[in-house]
């Protein structure tokens, strides 16, 4: 078979998997919120603005800069996706990004599961 994977790498795989699936799901939900309404989506603007503000606050911390920037980007895409002219492109990017994140998360969870089985043998 293969060597036993170190515990810290196993924890990282599991966390990455759950974060990817969760982040992709949230991105798809935000895309749905940005799509509400006929013209400008007021709920999308409000929710996107709040998420972008939270991301900016989190990004101020050096330890959480990457997570904050990702959150800020998701909020900004939600705001842009709520606008009628350029919203279609942003919503398409949100769907694509959500599907890719879910796929990467599932792959990471599969590797986590496979390596957990190696530890039991």
Residue, then its C-alpha position, 0 to 999 in steps of 0.5 A: x500500500x503506502x506509507x501512513x500519512x502524518x496526522x497534521x497532513x490528515x487534519x489539513x486534508x479534512x479541514x480543506x475538504x469541509x471548507x471547500x464544500x462549505x465555501x462552494x455551497x455558500x457561493x452558490x447560495x450567494x449567487x441565488x441571492x444576487x439573482x433575486x428580483x428583475x432589475x437591481x437585486x436589493x437583497x443581493x446588494x445588502x448581503x454582498x455589502x455585509x459580506x464584503x465588509x466582514x471580509x475587509x475586517x477579517x483581512x486586516x488580521x495578518x493571520x487571516x488575510x487569505x480567508x478575509x480576501x476570499x470573503x471580500x471577493x465573494x461579497x464583491x461578486x455578490x454586489x456586482x452580480x446584483x447589478x443588471x448590466x454586468x451581473x450575468x458575468x459575475x453570477x456565471x463566475x459565482x456558479x463556476x467558482x462554487x462548483x469548482x470549490x465543491x469539487x475540490x472539497x470532495x476530492x480533498x475529503x476523498x483523500x482524507x477518507x482514503x488516508x484514514x483507512x490507511x491508518x486503521x490497517 
